[in-house]
Amino acid sequence: GVPVNSRVSSKIQQLLNTLKRPKRPPLKEFFVDDFEELLEVQQPDPNQPKPEGNQMNVLKGEPLGVVTNWPPSLLAALQRWGATQPKAPCLTALDTTGKAIYTLTYGR
């Protein structure tokens, strides 16, 4: 015989429903089986532009001298020389005739 406030009981019911839900979605929702897509060979677009010019080759330069205080990696070398030689040329890109077209400099 005690009057029940329906608003409170609906909030309690909503809380119970929230607690009953799984906290994480099942694993199958995260897993996408794209194996069949990997087997399909994509056909090249016939409207895609074709490469122009000659094929580029790697040039071998002079062998480097043996120096005992060289940094252990390229990244370490760039960090060291960038800190000591700001705004000095770091990398240069050449065009097919051998002229410098882009020069990357060190920065602080």
Secondary structure, 3 states (H helix, E strand, C coil): CCCCCHHHHHHHHHHHHHHHCCCCCCHHHCCCCCHHHHHCCCCCCCCCCCCCCCCCCCCCCCCCCCCCCCCCCHHHHHHHHHHHCCCCEEEEEECCCCCEEEEEECCC
